Amino acid sequence: MARDSNGAELFDGDAVTVIKDLKVKGSSMVIKRGTKVKSIRLTENPEEVDCKIDGSSIVLKTCFLKK
């Protein structure tokens, strides 16, 4: 069961907000704090979600997200 940084349960299709500036490995891209991410997809790992940001498919840890 995937949970965000506040302990709220996450489901496929939820919209979440990034709570910390995140550097993307292998890229110069930075995901800014407060970025809204729509339509997340849960992965087999409950600590990670798959999403699209600026057209790029990215996997984010749930500890950096809030519902």
C-alpha positions as CSV (number, residue, x, y, z in Angstrom):
1,M,0.0,0.0,0.0
2,A,1.6,3.3,-1.1
3,R,1.4,6.2,1.3
4,D,2.5,9.9,0.8
5,S,4.7,11.8,3.3
6,N,1.7,12.5,5.5
7,G,0.5,8.9,5.6
8,A,-2.4,9.3,3.2
9,E,-3.0,6.4,0.9
10,L,-2.2,6.9,-2.7
11,F,-4.2,5.4,-5.6
12,D,-3.7,5.2,-9.4
13,G,-4.7,8.5,-11.0
14,D,-4.3,10.6,-7.9
15,A,-2.8,14.1,-8.2
16,V,0.1,14.9,-5.8
17,T,2.4,17.8,-5.0
18,V,6.2,17.6,-4.7
19,I,7.3,18.8,-1.2
20,K,11.1,19.2,-1.9
21,D,13.3,20.3,-4.8
22,L,14.5,17.1,-6.5
23,K,17.4,16.7,-8.9
24,V,16.9,14.2,-11.6
25,K,19.7,11.7,-12.0
26,G,21.4,11.7,-15.4
27,S,19.8,15.1,-16.3
28,S,20.2,18.7,-15.5
29,M,16.5,18.9,-14.8
30,V,15.3,19.9,-11.3
31,I,11.7,19.3,-10.1
32,K,10.8,22.3,-8.1
33,R,9.0,22.2,-4.7
34,G,5.2,22.7,-5.2
35,T,5.1,21.1,-8.7
36,K,1.7,19.4,-9.2
37,V,1.8,15.9,-10.7
38,K,-1.4,14.6,-12.2
39,S,-2.4,11.0,-12.8
40,I,0.3,9.0,-10.9
41,R,0.6,5.3,-11.5
42,L,1.5,2.9,-8.7
43,T,4.5,0.5,-9.2
44,E,5.2,-2.8,-7.7
45,N,7.3,-1.1,-5.1
46,P,5.0,0.7,-2.6
47,E,7.7,3.4,-2.0
48,E,7.7,4.5,-5.7
49,V,5.2,6.0,-8.2
50,D,5.5,6.4,-11.9
51,C,4.4,9.8,-13.4
52,K,5.0,12.2,-16.3
53,I,6.6,15.6,-15.7
54,D,7.2,17.9,-18.7
55,G,6.7,15.0,-21.0
56,S,9.3,12.8,-19.3
57,S,8.3,9.6,-17.6
58,I,9.9,9.7,-14.1
59,V,9.7,7.4,-11.0
60,L,9.4,9.4,-7.7
61,K,9.7,8.2,-4.1
62,T,6.5,8.6,-2.2
63,C,8.3,10.3,0.8
64,F,8.7,13.4,-1.4
65,L,5.0,13.6,-2.3
66,K,1.8,14.8,-0.6
67,K,-1.8,14.4,-1.7
